[in-house]
Amino acid sequence: MRSTGCSPRDGARRRAVGGAKEVGLRDVRAQQGGEALSCELRAEWGKAGELVLGGLRERLGVDQARSLHAGAAPTPVDVLEFFHAIGLPICELWGMSELTCVGTGNPPDAVKIGTVGPPLPGVEVRIAGDGELLCRGEMVMRGYRRDPERTAEARASASARPGSRSATSGGAAVSAAAAARGS
């Protein structure tokens, strides 16, 4: 008889993780939709966390993390939902070299999936008529090295103009996909 390399225990573990992930996804989608969590879902989530997800987070090496952040190209929503579902919310943020740091960010306790969060303190963000995301604040660079034309253009608007096209979502949060376009 040939071994498949999978024991019955592996199948049970896989089903437990899959079930816990599904409970987590229901929880995340309810929260993101602004719905109150039912007592049943809250209890299922607690049980899943205790029996399955805590060990998974430990195996991934992030069981002690206080918060997780992503700030490159927009992270796919299904990836963000997966990590939220296993109890590891990822806070997307946005910045660019012209800002010398981060301009917007989701707070760990109020992540809105699909956005890079509201502007950070001291950062003004607005959308130009052509959809370009404009940023103003102390963190904006003083000029481009050895590029006086681009420096003059940036100073004329008194805003960082990265060429990013954007849109706001949910009031003050900036759309992740839109903030990354063009930058």
Sequence and secondary structure as in RCSB ss.txt:
>XXXX:A:sequence
MRSTGCSPRDGARRRAVGGAKEVGLRDVRAQQGGEALSCELRAEWGKAGELVLGGLRERLGVDQARSLHAGAAPT
PVDVLEFFHAIGLPICELWGMSELTCVGTGNPPDAVKIGTVGPPLPGVEVRIAGDGELLCRGEMVMRGYRRDPER
TAEARASASARPGSRSATSGGAAVSAAAAARGS
>XXXX:A:secstr
    S  HHHHHHHHHHHHHHHHHHHHHHHHHTT    HHHHHHHHHHIIIIIHHHHHHHT TT S EEE SS  
 HHHHHHHHHTT  EEEEEEEGGGTEEEEE  TTS  TTB  SB TT EEEE TTSBEEEESTTS S  TT HHH
HHHHHHHTSB  S B  EETTTEEBHHHHHTT 
